Amino acid sequence: MTQGTLRCLIVDDEPPAHEVLKAHLAAIPSLQWVASCYSAPEALAALRSTPIDLMFLDIQLPKLSGTDFVRTLVHPPRIIFVTAFRDFAMDGFELGAIDYLLKPVSFERFVKAVNKAMDHPIAPSPVNAPASSRFLYFRTDRKMVKVFLSDIRYAESLKDYVRIITAHGPLITRLTLSALLEMLPEEEFLQIHRSFVVAKDAVDAYSSDMVRVGKQELPIGPLYREVVRQRMEALRWP
């Protein structure tokens, strides 16, 4: 990557939108396409693994909307929202978006938005932020609720919803367990069953077929037993 180049991530659930944006990116030498994602969990994984300077983010995404996804990010990159509906634009600006693009995205309008991004400074994200300062936002009871990662004890799948047990009580949000798992740090959380994810620090006891979190015993599924055993034994004092 040359100096002054912006590393770009495209997040959209429609393949044609990816093709248009990638073609526009390729026409501007100062932009570098890094990855394409089709959902918020995929985008979160990309942001964790690769430095991103500019994210082109669709608002209407499966599992978690683009605007709700941004609310979960502690240190988001520069964001340009992409949407087929003008009415969604205000939501984007309230979240600090640099600009929004209406589909189909013309090259002229794309260049205008990119110029704004290049003139927009962004502070670098701190490295290795302590667990007590990291958080996610979840929609529940028609509002977004901040949940610190260090407060999460475990989560239970309820089909299209997840019940998250925290140090301050439970909350239910419309999210699949797999989507939640992709949002959580892999080194701190562990899936023990198709219906349960636990915070490793919250485990008070475990055996070959269960883990205990506080007074609650959670089952370990047969398919997860070996991974759980290895991950938990790695925490034991030498």
mmCIF file of the C-alpha atoms, coordinates in Angstrom:
data_MODEL
# 
_entry.id   MODEL 
# 
loop_
_atom_site.group_PDB 
_atom_site.id 
_atom_site.type_symbol 
_atom_site.label_atom_id 
_atom_site.label_alt_id 
_atom_site.label_comp_id 
_atom_site.label_asym_id 
_atom_site.label_entity_id 
_atom_site.label_seq_id 
_atom_site.pdbx_PDB_ins_code 
_atom_site.Cartn_x 
_atom_site.Cartn_y 
_atom_site.Cartn_z 
_atom_site.occupancy 
_atom_site.B_iso_or_equiv 
_atom_site.pdbx_formal_charge 
_atom_site.auth_seq_id 
_atom_site.auth_comp_id 
_atom_site.auth_asym_id 
_atom_site.auth_atom_id 
_atom_site.pdbx_PDB_model_num 
ATOM 1   C CA . MET A 1 1   ? 0.000   0.000   0.000   1.00 0.00 ? 1   MET A CA 1 
ATOM 2   C CA . THR A 1 2   ? 1.400   3.383   -0.994  1.00 0.00 ? 2   THR A CA 1 
ATOM 3   C CA . GLN A 1 3   ? 1.335   6.404   1.283   1.00 0.00 ? 3   GLN A CA 1 
ATOM 4   C CA . GLY A 1 4   ? -2.059  8.121   1.280   1.00 0.00 ? 4   GLY A CA 1 
ATOM 5   C CA . THR A 1 5   ? -3.911  5.003   0.126   1.00 0.00 ? 5   THR A CA 1 
ATOM 6   C CA . LEU A 1 6   ? -7.151  4.164   1.916   1.00 0.00 ? 6   LEU A CA 1 
ATOM 7   C CA . ARG A 1 7   ? -7.777  0.478   2.606   1.00 0.00 ? 7   ARG A CA 1 
ATOM 8   C CA . CYS A 1 8   ? -11.424 -0.177  1.820   1.00 0.00 ? 8   CYS A CA 1 
ATOM 9   C CA . LEU A 1 9   ? -13.997 -2.739  2.938   1.00 0.00 ? 9   LEU A CA 1 
ATOM 10  C CA . ILE A 1 10  ? -17.296 -3.298  1.116   1.00 0.00 ? 10  ILE A CA 1 
ATOM 11  C CA . VAL A 1 11  ? -20.220 -4.603  3.178   1.00 0.00 ? 11  VAL A CA 1 
ATOM 12  C CA . ASP A 1 12  ? -23.403 -5.339  1.242   1.00 0.00 ? 12  ASP A CA 1 
ATOM 13  C CA . ASP A 1 13  ? -25.688 -8.352  0.893   1.00 0.00 ? 13  ASP A CA 1 
ATOM 14  C CA . GLU A 1 14  ? -26.237 -7.776  -2.849  1.00 0.00 ? 14  GLU A CA 1 
ATOM 15  C CA . PRO A 1 15  ? -23.511 -9.077  -5.224  1.00 0.00 ? 15  PRO A CA 1 
ATOM 16  C CA . PRO A 1 16  ? -24.300 -6.454  -7.938  1.00 0.00 ? 16  PRO A CA 1 
ATOM 17  C CA . ALA A 1 17  ? -23.568 -3.692  -5.431  1.00 0.00 ? 17  ALA A CA 1 
ATOM 18  C CA . HIS A 1 18  ? -20.145 -5.241  -4.775  1.00 0.00 ? 18  HIS A CA 1 
ATOM 19  C CA . GLU A 1 19  ? -19.374 -5.265  -8.490  1.00 0.00 ? 19  GLU A CA 1 
ATOM 20  C CA . VAL A 1 20  ? -20.260 -1.598  -8.897  1.00 0.00 ? 20  VAL A CA 1 
ATOM 21  C CA . LEU A 1 21  ? -18.272 -0.442  -5.865  1.00 0.00 ? 21  LEU A CA 1 
ATOM 22  C CA . LYS A 1 22  ? -15.236 -2.592  -6.727  1.00 0.00 ? 22  LYS A CA 1 
ATOM 23  C CA . ALA A 1 23  ? -15.208 -1.126  -10.256 1.00 0.00 ? 23  ALA A CA 1 
ATOM 24  C CA . HIS A 1 24  ? -15.340 2.395   -8.824  1.00 0.00 ? 24  HIS A CA 1 
ATOM 25  C CA . LEU A 1 25  ? -12.556 1.581   -6.349  1.00 0.00 ? 25  LEU A CA 1 
ATOM 26  C CA . ALA A 1 26  ? -10.340 0.162   -9.097  1.00 0.00 ? 26  ALA A CA 1 
ATOM 27  C CA . ALA A 1 27  ? -10.587 3.430   -11.018 1.00 0.00 ? 27  ALA A CA 1 
ATOM 28  C CA . ILE A 1 28  ? -9.049  5.464   -8.164  1.00 0.00 ? 28  ILE A CA 1 
ATOM 29  C CA . PRO A 1 29  ? -5.360  4.689   -7.427  1.00 0.00 ? 29  PRO A CA 1 
ATOM 30  C CA . SER A 1 30  ? -5.557  6.063   -3.890  1.00 0.00 ? 30  SER A CA 1 
ATOM 31  C CA . LEU A 1 31  ? -8.151  3.450   -2.904  1.00 0.00 ? 31  LEU A CA 1 
ATOM 32  C CA . GLN A 1 32  ? -7.263  -0.173  -2.187  1.00 0.00 ? 32  GLN A CA 1 
ATOM 33  C CA . TRP A 1 33  ? -9.969  -2.815  -2.066  1.00 0.00 ? 33  TRP A CA 1 
ATOM 34  C CA . VAL A 1 34  ? -9.206  -5.159  0.848   1.00 0.00 ? 34  VAL A CA 1 
ATOM 35  C CA . ALA A 1 35  ? -12.261 -7.369  1.289   1.00 0.00 ? 35  ALA A CA 1 
ATOM 36  C CA . SER A 1 36  ? -15.968 -7.827  0.572   1.00 0.00 ? 36  SER A CA 1 
ATOM 37  C CA . CYS A 1 37  ? -18.463 -8.992  3.176   1.00 0.00 ? 37  CYS A CA 1 
ATOM 38  C CA . TYR A 1 38  ? -22.154 -9.841  2.964   1.00 0.00 ? 38  TYR A CA 1 
ATOM 39  C CA . SER A 1 39  ? -23.241 -9.430  6.603   1.00 0.00 ? 39  SER A CA 1 
ATOM 40  C CA . ALA A 1 40  ? -22.303 -7.568  9.771   1.00 0.00 ? 40  ALA A CA 1 
ATOM 41  C CA . PRO A 1 41  ? -20.672 -10.611 11.440  1.00 0.00 ? 41  PRO A CA 1 
ATOM 42  C CA . GLU A 1 42  ? -18.468 -11.134 8.364   1.00 0.00 ? 42  GLU A CA 1 
ATOM 43  C CA . ALA A 1 43  ? -17.532 -7.451  8.449   1.00 0.00 ? 43  ALA A CA 1 
ATOM 44  C CA . LEU A 1 44  ? -16.651 -7.617  12.139  1.00 0.00 ? 44  LEU A CA 1 
ATOM 45  C CA . ALA A 1 45  ? -14.303 -10.522 11.472  1.00 0.00 ? 45  ALA A CA 1 
ATOM 46  C CA . ALA A 1 46  ? -12.670 -8.560  8.638   1.00 0.00 ? 46  ALA A CA 1 
ATOM 47  C CA . LEU A 1 47  ? -12.213 -5.472  10.814  1.00 0.00 ? 47  LEU A CA 1 
ATOM 48  C CA . ARG A 1 48  ? -10.533 -7.582  13.477  1.00 0.00 ? 48  ARG A CA 1 
ATOM 49  C CA . SER A 1 49  ? -8.128  -9.264  11.076  1.00 0.00 ? 49  SER A CA 1 
ATOM 50  C CA . THR A 1 50  ? -7.208  -6.442  8.690   1.00 0.00 ? 50  THR A CA 1 
ATOM 51  C CA . PRO A 1 51  ? -6.594  -2.703  9.086   1.00 0.00 ? 51  PRO A CA 1 
ATOM 52  C CA . ILE A 1 52  ? -9.444  -0.835  7.364   1.00 0.00 ? 52  ILE A CA 1 
ATOM 53  C CA . ASP A 1 53  ? -9.506  2.908   6.707   1.00 0.00 ? 53  ASP A CA 1 
ATOM 54  C CA . LEU A 1 54  ? -12.814 3.249   4.877   1.00 0.00 ? 54  LEU A CA 1 
ATOM 55  C CA . MET A 1 55  ? -15.917 1.055   4.955   1.00 0.00 ? 55  MET A CA 1 
ATOM 56  C CA . PHE A 1 56  ? -18.686 1.208   2.358   1.00 0.00 ? 56  PHE A CA 1 
ATOM 57  C CA . LEU A 1 57  ? -21.600 -0.110  4.399   1.00 0.00 ? 57  LEU A CA 1 
ATOM 58  C CA . ASP A 1 58  ? -25.095 -1.064  3.257   1.00 0.00 ? 58  ASP A CA 1 
ATOM 59  C CA . ILE A 1 59  ? -27.798 -0.112  5.738   1.00 0.00 ? 59  ILE A CA 1 
ATOM 60  C CA . GLN A 1 60  ? -30.148 -3.020  5.008   1.00 0.00 ? 60  GLN A CA 1 
ATOM 61  C CA . LEU A 1 61  ? -28.219 -6.140  5.969   1.00 0.00 ? 61  LEU A CA 1 
ATOM 62  C CA . PRO A 1 62  ? -29.376 -9.564  7.207   1.00 0.00 ? 62  PRO A CA 1 
ATOM 63  C CA . LYS A 1 63  ? -29.151 -10.379 10.944  1.00 0.00 ? 63  LYS A CA 1 
ATOM 64  C CA . LEU A 1 64  ? -27.964 -6.884  11.924  1.00 0.00 ? 64  LEU A CA 1 
ATOM 65  C CA . SER A 1 65  ? -28.553 -3.608  10.072  1.00 0.00 ? 65  SER A CA 1 
ATOM 66  C CA . GLY A 1 66  ? -25.629 -1.453  9.011   1.00 0.00 ? 66  GLY A CA 1 
ATOM 67  C CA . THR A 1 67  ? -26.577 1.299   11.449  1.00 0.00 ? 67  THR A CA 1 
ATOM 68  C CA . ASP A 1 68  ? -26.960 -1.114  14.360  1.00 0.00 ? 68  ASP A CA 1 
ATOM 69  C CA . PHE A 1 69  ? -23.637 -2.701  13.401  1.00 0.00 ? 69  PHE A CA 1 
ATOM 70  C CA . VAL A 1 70  ? -21.870 0.653   13.624  1.00 0.00 ? 70  VAL A CA 1 
ATOM 71  C CA . ARG A 1 71  ? -23.306 1.146   17.102  1.00 0.00 ? 71  ARG A CA 1 
ATOM 72  C CA . THR A 1 72  ? -21.529 -2.030  18.221  1.00 0.00 ? 72  THR A CA 1 
ATOM 73  C CA . LEU A 1 73  ? -18.106 -0.786  17.098  1.00 0.00 ? 73  LEU A CA 1 
ATOM 74  C CA . VAL A 1 74  ? -15.910 0.879   19.688  1.00 0.00 ? 74  VAL A CA 1 
ATOM 75  C CA . HIS A 1 75  ? -13.490 2.296   17.110  1.00 0.00 ? 75  HIS A CA 1 
ATOM 76  C CA . PRO A 1 76  ? -15.125 2.274   13.661  1.00 0.00 ? 76  PRO A CA 1 
ATOM 77  C CA . PRO A 1 77  ? -13.197 3.262   10.538  1.00 0.00 ? 77  PRO A CA 1 
ATOM 78  C CA . ARG A 1 78  ? -14.398 6.045   8.263   1.00 0.00 ? 78  ARG A CA 1 
ATOM 79  C CA . ILE A 1 79  ? -17.860 5.056   7.025   1.00 0.00 ? 79  ILE A CA 1 
ATOM 80  C CA . ILE A 1 80  ? -19.781 5.804   3.849   1.00 0.00 ? 80  ILE A CA 1 
ATOM 81  C CA . PHE A 1 81  ? -23.261 4.330   3.968   1.00 0.00 ? 81  PHE A CA 1 
ATOM 82  C CA . VAL A 1 82  ? -24.761 2.832   0.833   1.00 0.00 ? 82  VAL A CA 1 
ATOM 83  C CA . THR A 1 83  ? -28.548 2.527   0.623   1.00 0.00 ? 83  THR A CA 1 
ATOM 84  C CA . ALA A 1 84  ? -31.429 2.238   -1.796  1.00 0.00 ? 84  ALA A CA 1 
ATOM 85  C CA . PHE A 1 85  ? -33.599 4.449   0.413   1.00 0.00 ? 85  PHE A CA 1 
ATOM 86  C CA . ARG A 1 86  ? -32.980 8.154   0.962   1.00 0.00 ? 86  ARG A CA 1 
ATOM 87  C CA . ASP A 1 87  ? -34.999 8.098   4.197   1.00 0.00 ? 87  ASP A CA 1 
ATOM 88  C CA . PHE A 1 88  ? -32.223 6.110   5.901   1.00 0.00 ? 88  PHE A CA 1 
ATOM 89  C CA . ALA A 1 89  ? -29.613 8.811   5.324   1.00 0.00 ? 89  ALA A CA 1 
ATOM 90  C CA . MET A 1 90  ? -30.284 10.704  8.559   1.00 0.00 ? 90  MET A CA 1 
ATOM 91  C CA . ASP A 1 91  ? -29.592 7.581   10.621  1.00 0.00 ? 91  ASP A CA 1 
ATOM 92  C CA . GLY A 1 92  ? -26.164 7.405   9.021   1.00 0.00 ? 92  GLY A CA 1 
ATOM 93  C CA . PHE A 1 93  ? -25.225 11.007  9.723   1.00 0.00 ? 93  PHE A CA 1 
ATOM 94  C CA . GLU A 1 94  ? -26.275 10.666  13.356  1.00 0.00 ? 94  GLU A CA 1 
ATOM 95  C CA . LEU A 1 95  ? -23.670 7.917   13.642  1.00 0.00 ? 95  LEU A CA 1 
ATOM 96  C CA . GLY A 1 96  ? -20.877 10.081  12.281  1.00 0.00 ? 96  GLY A CA 1 
ATOM 97  C CA . ALA A 1 97  ? -20.893 8.760   8.707   1.00 0.00 ? 97  ALA A CA 1 
ATOM 98  C CA . ILE A 1 98  ? -18.880 10.810  6.255   1.00 0.00 ? 98  ILE A CA 1 
ATOM 99  C CA . ASP A 1 99  ? -21.472 10.517  3.482   1.00 0.00 ? 99  ASP A CA 1 
ATOM 100 C CA . TYR A 1 100 ? -24.151 8.262   2.062   1.00 0.00 ? 100 TYR A CA 1 
ATOM 101 C CA . LEU A 1 101 ? -24.573 6.940   -1.456  1.00 0.00 ? 101 LEU A CA 1 
ATOM 102 C CA . LEU A 1 102 ? -27.872 6.076   -3.076  1.00 0.00 ? 102 LEU A CA 1 
ATOM 103 C CA . LYS A 1 103 ? -28.070 2.952   -5.227  1.00 0.00 ? 103 LYS A CA 1 
ATOM 104 C CA . PRO A 1 104 ? -27.349 2.677   -8.078  1.00 0.00 ? 104 PRO A CA 1 
ATOM 105 C CA . VAL A 1 105 ? -24.109 4.480   -7.188  1.00 0.00 ? 105 VAL A CA 1 
ATOM 106 C CA . SER A 1 106 ? -22.819 6.746   -9.962  1.00 0.00 ? 106 SER A CA 1 
ATOM 107 C CA . PHE A 1 107 ? -19.068 7.191   -10.319 1.00 0.00 ? 107 PHE A CA 1 
ATOM 108 C CA . GLU A 1 108 ? -19.362 10.979  -10.006 1.00 0.00 ? 108 GLU A CA 1 
ATOM 109 C CA . ARG A 1 109 ? -21.194 10.725  -6.694  1.00 0.00 ? 109 ARG A CA 1 
ATOM 110 C CA . PHE A 1 110 ? -18.763 8.028   -5.537  1.00 0.00 ? 110 PHE A CA 1 
ATOM 111 C CA . VAL A 1 111 ? -15.770 10.310  -6.160  1.00 0.00 ? 111 VAL A CA 1 
ATOM 112 C CA . LYS A 1 112 ? -17.420 13.135  -4.232  1.00 0.00 ? 112 LYS A CA 1 
ATOM 113 C CA . ALA A 1 113 ? -17.919 10.885  -1.201  1.00 0.00 ? 113 ALA A CA 1 
ATOM 114 C CA . VAL A 1 114 ? -14.365 9.548   -1.399  1.00 0.00 ? 114 VAL A CA 1 
ATOM 115 C CA . ASN A 1 115 ? -12.953 13.085  -1.477  1.00 0.00 ? 115 ASN A CA 1 
ATOM 116 C CA . LYS A 1 116 ? -14.776 13.776  1.782   1.00 0.00 ? 116 LYS A CA 1 
ATOM 117 C CA . ALA A 1 117 ? -13.295 10.613  3.281   1.00 0.00 ? 117 ALA A CA 1 
ATOM 118 C CA . MET A 1 118 ? -9.768  11.572  2.292   1.00 0.00 ? 118 MET A CA 1 
ATOM 119 C CA . ASP A 1 119 ? -10.144 14.944  4.007   1.00 0.00 ? 119 ASP A CA 1 
ATOM 120 C CA . HIS A 1 120 ? -11.623 13.389  7.135   1.00 0.00 ? 120 HIS A CA 1 
ATOM 121 C CA . PRO A 1 121 ? -9.039  12.552  9.840   1.00 0.00 ? 121 PRO A CA 1 
ATOM 122 C CA . ILE A 1 122 ? -9.577  9.587   12.097  1.00 0.00 ? 122 ILE A CA 1 
ATOM 123 C CA . ALA A 1 123 ? -7.759  8.778   15.301  1.00 0.00 ? 123 ALA A CA 1 
ATOM 124 C CA . PRO A 1 124 ? -5.948  5.446   15.375  1.00 0.00 ? 124 PRO A CA 1 
ATOM 125 C CA . SER A 1 125 ? -7.595  2.726   17.436  1.00 0.00 ? 125 SER A CA 1 
ATOM 126 C CA . PRO A 1 126 ? -5.856  1.855   20.691  1.00 0.00 ? 126 PRO A CA 1 
ATOM 127 C CA . VAL A 1 127 ? -4.160  -1.516  20.753  1.00 0.00 ? 127 VAL A CA 1 
ATOM 128 C CA . ASN A 1 128 ? -5.131  -4.164  23.298  1.00 0.00 ? 128 ASN A CA 1 
ATOM 129 C CA . ALA A 1 129 ? -7.851  -2.171  25.017  1.00 0.00 ? 129 ALA A CA 1 
ATOM 130 C CA . PRO A 1 130 ? -8.665  -3.644  28.436  1.00 0.00 ? 130 PRO A CA 1 
ATOM 131 C CA . ALA A 1 131 ? -11.711 -5.923  28.592  1.00 0.00 ? 131 ALA A CA 1 
ATOM 132 C CA . SER A 1 132 ? -13.428 -3.576  31.040  1.00 0.00 ? 132 SER A CA 1 
ATOM 133 C CA . SER A 1 133 ? -13.541 -0.828  28.377  1.00 0.00 ? 133 SER A CA 1 
ATOM 134 C CA . ARG A 1 134 ? -14.816 -2.925  25.450  1.00 0.00 ? 134 ARG A CA 1 
ATOM 135 C CA . PHE A 1 135 ? -18.528 -3.124  24.762  1.00 0.00 ? 135 PHE A CA 1 
ATOM 136 C CA . LEU A 1 136 ? -21.209 -3.958  22.221  1.00 0.00 ? 136 LEU A CA 1 
ATOM 137 C CA . TYR A 1 137 ? -24.637 -2.458  21.670  1.00 0.00 ? 137 TYR A CA 1 
ATOM 138 C CA . PHE A 1 138 ? -27.696 -4.714  21.444  1.00 0.00 ? 138 PHE A CA 1 
ATOM 139 C CA . ARG A 1 139 ? -31.221 -3.751  20.458  1.00 0.00 ? 139 ARG A CA 1 
ATOM 140 C CA . THR A 1 140 ? -33.768 -4.703  23.096  1.00 0.00 ? 140 THR A CA 1 
ATOM 141 C CA . ASP A 1 141 ? -37.102 -3.154  24.104  1.00 0.00 ? 141 ASP A CA 1 
ATOM 142 C CA . ARG A 1 142 ? -36.873 -0.703  21.174  1.00 0.00 ? 142 ARG A CA 1 
ATOM 143 C CA . LYS A 1 143 ? -33.581 0.788   22.308  1.00 0.00 ? 143 LYS A CA 1 
ATOM 144 C CA . MET A 1 144 ? -29.867 0.109   21.980  1.00 0.00 ? 144 MET A CA 1 
ATOM 145 C CA . VAL A 1 145 ? -28.302 -1.126  25.213  1.00 0.00 ? 145 VAL A CA 1 
ATOM 146 C CA . LYS A 1 146 ? -24.568 -0.998  25.900  1.00 0.00 ? 146 LYS A CA 1 
ATOM 147 C CA . VAL A 1 147 ? -23.121 -4.231  27.274  1.00 0.00 ? 147 VAL A CA 1 
ATOM 148 C CA . PHE A 1 148 ? -19.499 -4.421  28.395  1.00 0.00 ? 148 PHE A CA 1 
ATOM 149 C CA . LEU A 1 149 ? -17.801 -7.638  27.316  1.00 0.00 ? 149 LEU A CA 1 
ATOM 150 C CA . SER A 1 150 ? -16.508 -8.169  30.832  1.00 0.00 ? 150 SER A CA 1 
ATOM 151 C CA . ASP A 1 151 ? -20.129 -8.271  32.098  1.00 0.00 ? 151 ASP A CA 1 
ATOM 152 C CA . ILE A 1 152 ? -21.283 -11.070 29.780  1.00 0.00 ? 152 ILE A CA 1 
ATOM 153 C CA . ARG A 1 153 ? -21.614 -14.426 31.560  1.00 0.00 ? 153 ARG A CA 1 
ATOM 154 C CA . TYR A 1 154 ? -23.211 -16.581 28.874  1.00 0.00 ? 154 TYR A CA 1 
ATOM 155 C CA . ALA A 1 155 ? -25.697 -16.488 26.007  1.00 0.00 ? 155 ALA A CA 1 
ATOM 156 C CA . GLU A 1 156 ? -28.511 -18.860 25.079  1.00 0.00 ? 156 GLU A CA 1 
ATOM 157 C CA . SER A 1 157 ? -30.053 -19.352 21.638  1.00 0.00 ? 157 SER A CA 1 
ATOM 158 C CA . LEU A 1 158 ? -33.809 -18.817 21.343  1.00 0.00 ? 158 LEU A CA 1 
ATOM 159 C CA . LYS A 1 159 ? -34.121 -19.545 17.590  1.00 0.00 ? 159 LYS A CA 1 
ATOM 160 C CA . ASP A 1 160 ? -34.008 -16.079 15.975  1.00 0.00 ? 160 ASP A CA 1 
ATOM 161 C CA . TYR A 1 161 ? -33.217 -14.430 19.311  1.00 0.00 ? 161 TYR A CA 1 
ATOM 162 C CA . VAL A 1 162 ? -30.451 -14.672 21.876  1.00 0.00 ? 162 VAL A CA 1 
ATOM 163 C CA . ARG A 1 163 ? -30.778 -14.310 25.636  1.00 0.00 ? 163 ARG A CA 1 
ATOM 164 C CA . ILE A 1 164 ? -27.613 -12.748 27.025  1.00 0.00 ? 164 ILE A CA 1 
ATOM 165 C CA . ILE A 1 165 ? -26.980 -13.195 30.734  1.00 0.00 ? 165 ILE A CA 1 
ATOM 166 C CA . THR A 1 166 ? -24.884 -10.357 32.138  1.00 0.00 ? 166 THR A CA 1 
ATOM 167 C CA . ALA A 1 167 ? -23.683 -9.317  35.559  1.00 0.00 ? 167 ALA A CA 1 
ATOM 168 C CA . HIS A 1 168 ? -26.637 -6.896  35.656  1.00 0.00 ? 168 HIS A CA 1 
ATOM 169 C CA . GLY A 1 169 ? -29.337 -9.285  34.473  1.00 0.00 ? 169 GLY A CA 1 
ATOM 170 C CA . PRO A 1 170 ? -30.592 -10.856 31.240  1.00 0.00 ? 170 PRO A CA 1 
ATOM 171 C CA . LEU A 1 171 ? -31.496 -9.188  27.962  1.00 0.00 ? 171 LEU A CA 1 
ATOM 172 C CA . ILE A 1 172 ? -33.046 -10.610 24.797  1.00 0.00 ? 172 ILE A CA 1 
ATOM 173 C CA . THR A 1 173 ? -32.077 -9.369  21.351  1.00 0.00 ? 173 THR A CA 1 
ATOM 174 C CA . ARG A 1 174 ? -32.996 -10.424 17.810  1.00 0.00 ? 174 ARG A CA 1 
ATOM 175 C CA . LEU A 1 175 ? -29.787 -12.127 16.767  1.00 0.00 ? 175 LEU A CA 1 
ATOM 176 C CA . THR A 1 176 ? -28.656 -15.667 16.049  1.00 0.00 ? 176 THR A CA 1 
ATOM 177 C CA . LEU A 1 177 ? -26.130 -17.324 18.331  1.00 0.00 ? 177 LEU A CA 1 
ATOM 178 C CA . SER A 1 178 ? -23.690 -17.760 15.441  1.00 0.00 ? 178 SER A CA 1 
ATOM 179 C CA . ALA A 1 179 ? -23.907 -14.041 14.641  1.00 0.00 ? 179 ALA A CA 1 
ATOM 180 C CA . LEU A 1 180 ? -23.268 -13.160 18.280  1.00 0.00 ? 180 LEU A CA 1 
ATOM 181 C CA . LEU A 1 181 ? -20.310 -15.538 18.440  1.00 0.00 ? 181 LEU A CA 1 
ATOM 182 C CA . GLU A 1 182 ? -18.676 -13.771 15.501  1.00 0.00 ? 182 GLU A CA 1 
ATOM 183 C CA . MET A 1 183 ? -19.016 -10.468 17.342  1.00 0.00 ? 183 MET A CA 1 
ATOM 184 C CA . LEU A 1 184 ? -17.280 -11.774 20.474  1.00 0.00 ? 184 LEU A CA 1 
ATOM 185 C CA . PRO A 1 185 ? -13.503 -12.210 20.920  1.00 0.00 ? 185 PRO A CA 1 
ATOM 186 C CA . GLU A 1 186 ? -12.711 -15.873 20.212  1.00 0.00 ? 186 GLU A CA 1 
ATOM 187 C CA . GLU A 1 187 ? -10.057 -16.026 22.922  1.00 0.00 ? 187 GLU A CA 1 
ATOM 188 C CA . GLU A 1 188 ? -12.550 -14.941 25.611  1.00 0.00 ? 188 GLU A CA 1 
ATOM 189 C CA . PHE A 1 189 ? -15.760 -16.758 24.659  1.00 0.00 ? 189 PHE A CA 1 
ATOM 190 C CA . LEU A 1 190 ? -16.444 -20.399 23.910  1.00 0.00 ? 190 LEU A CA 1 
ATOM 191 C CA . GLN A 1 191 ? -19.346 -22.243 22.313  1.00 0.00 ? 191 GLN A CA 1 
ATOM 192 C CA . ILE A 1 192 ? -20.103 -25.304 24.421  1.00 0.00 ? 192 ILE A CA 1 
ATOM 193 C CA . HIS A 1 193 ? -23.378 -26.402 22.833  1.00 0.00 ? 193 HIS A CA 1 
ATOM 194 C CA . ARG A 1 194 ? -25.413 -25.489 19.761  1.00 0.00 ? 194 ARG A CA 1 
ATOM 195 C CA . SER A 1 195 ? -27.529 -23.355 22.108  1.00 0.00 ? 195 SER A CA 1 
ATOM 196 C CA . PHE A 1 196 ? -24.921 -21.918 24.511  1.00 0.00 ? 196 PHE A CA 1 
ATOM 197 C CA . VAL A 1 197 ? -21.869 -19.662 24.461  1.00 0.00 ? 197 VAL A CA 1 
ATOM 198 C CA . VAL A 1 198 ? -20.011 -18.882 27.689  1.00 0.00 ? 198 VAL A CA 1 
ATOM 199 C CA . ALA A 1 199 ? -17.424 -16.374 28.784  1.00 0.00 ? 199 ALA A CA 1 
ATOM 200 C CA . LYS A 1 200 ? -14.414 -18.426 29.865  1.00 0.00 ? 200 LYS A CA 1 
ATOM 201 C CA . ASP A 1 201 ? -13.719 -16.151 32.834  1.00 0.00 ? 201 ASP A CA 1 
ATOM 202 C CA . ALA A 1 202 ? -17.275 -16.712 34.073  1.00 0.00 ? 202 ALA A CA 1 
ATOM 203 C CA . VAL A 1 203 ? -16.913 -20.498 34.352  1.00 0.00 ? 203 VAL A CA 1 
ATOM 204 C CA . ASP A 1 204 ? -16.789 -21.541 38.012  1.00 0.00 ? 204 ASP A CA 1 
ATOM 205 C CA . ALA A 1 205 ? -16.569 -25.300 37.407  1.00 0.00 ? 205 ALA A CA 1 
ATOM 206 C CA . TYR A 1 206 ? -16.719 -27.787 34.564  1.00 0.00 ? 206 TYR A CA 1 
ATOM 207 C CA . SER A 1 207 ? -16.809 -31.492 33.830  1.00 0.00 ? 207 SER A CA 1 
ATOM 208 C CA . SER A 1 208 ? -16.954 -33.589 30.684  1.00 0.00 ? 208 SER A CA 1 
ATOM 209 C CA . ASP A 1 209 ? -20.615 -32.783 30.098  1.00 0.00 ? 209 ASP A CA 1 
ATOM 210 C CA . MET A 1 210 ? -21.360 -29.424 31.772  1.00 0.00 ? 210 MET A CA 1 
ATOM 211 C CA . VAL A 1 211 ? -19.992 -26.045 32.819  1.00 0.00 ? 211 VAL A CA 1 
ATOM 212 C CA . ARG A 1 212 ? -21.239 -24.109 35.812  1.00 0.00 ? 212 ARG A CA 1 
ATOM 213 C CA . VAL A 1 213 ? -21.645 -20.347 35.688  1.00 0.00 ? 213 VAL A CA 1 
ATOM 214 C CA . GLY A 1 214 ? -22.688 -19.134 39.100  1.00 0.00 ? 214 GLY A CA 1 
ATOM 215 C CA . LYS A 1 215 ? -25.568 -21.404 40.122  1.00 0.00 ? 215 LYS A CA 1 
ATOM 216 C CA . GLN A 1 216 ? -26.468 -22.274 36.525  1.00 0.00 ? 216 GLN A CA 1 
ATOM 217 C CA . GLU A 1 217 ? -25.259 -25.538 34.992  1.00 0.00 ? 217 GLU A CA 1 
ATOM 218 C CA . LEU A 1 218 ? -25.039 -25.509 31.198  1.00 0.00 ? 218 LEU A CA 1 
ATOM 219 C CA . PRO A 1 219 ? -24.722 -28.646 29.056  1.00 0.00 ? 219 PRO A CA 1 
ATOM 220 C CA . ILE A 1 220 ? -21.720 -29.359 26.850  1.00 0.00 ? 220 ILE A CA 1 
ATOM 221 C CA . GLY A 1 221 ? -22.836 -30.804 23.522  1.00 0.00 ? 221 GLY A CA 1 
ATOM 222 C CA . PRO A 1 222 ? -21.149 -34.011 22.312  1.00 0.00 ? 222 PRO A CA 1 
ATOM 223 C CA . LEU A 1 223 ? -19.726 -32.239 19.261  1.00 0.00 ? 223 LEU A CA 1 
ATOM 224 C CA . TYR A 1 224 ? -18.099 -29.571 21.436  1.00 0.00 ? 224 TYR A CA 1 
ATOM 225 C CA . ARG A 1 225 ? -16.634 -31.687 24.257  1.00 0.00 ? 225 ARG A CA 1 
ATOM 226 C CA . GLU A 1 226 ? -13.116 -32.103 22.913  1.00 0.00 ? 226 GLU A CA 1 
ATOM 227 C CA . VAL A 1 227 ? -12.721 -28.421 21.992  1.00 0.00 ? 227 VAL A CA 1 
ATOM 228 C CA . VAL A 1 228 ? -14.129 -27.340 25.359  1.00 0.00 ? 228 VAL A CA 1 
ATOM 229 C CA . ARG A 1 229 ? -11.774 -29.713 27.183  1.00 0.00 ? 229 ARG A CA 1 
ATOM 230 C CA . GLN A 1 230 ? -8.748  -28.386 25.308  1.00 0.00 ? 230 GLN A CA 1 
ATOM 231 C CA . ARG A 1 231 ? -9.689  -24.742 25.740  1.00 0.00 ? 231 ARG A CA 1 
ATOM 232 C CA . MET A 1 232 ? -10.483 -25.079 29.436  1.00 0.00 ? 232 MET A CA 1 
ATOM 233 C CA . GLU A 1 233 ? -7.399  -27.170 30.239  1.00 0.00 ? 233 GLU A CA 1 
ATOM 234 C CA . ALA A 1 234 ? -5.287  -24.483 28.612  1.00 0.00 ? 234 ALA A CA 1 
ATOM 235 C CA . LEU A 1 235 ? -6.436  -22.169 31.415  1.00 0.00 ? 235 LEU A CA 1 
ATOM 236 C CA . ARG A 1 236 ? -5.245  -24.413 34.218  1.00 0.00 ? 236 ARG A CA 1 
ATOM 237 C CA . TRP A 1 237 ? -2.313  -23.387 36.379  1.00 0.00 ? 237 TRP A CA 1 
ATOM 238 C CA . PRO A 1 238 ? 0.837   -25.278 35.296  1.00 0.00 ? 238 PRO A CA 1 
# 
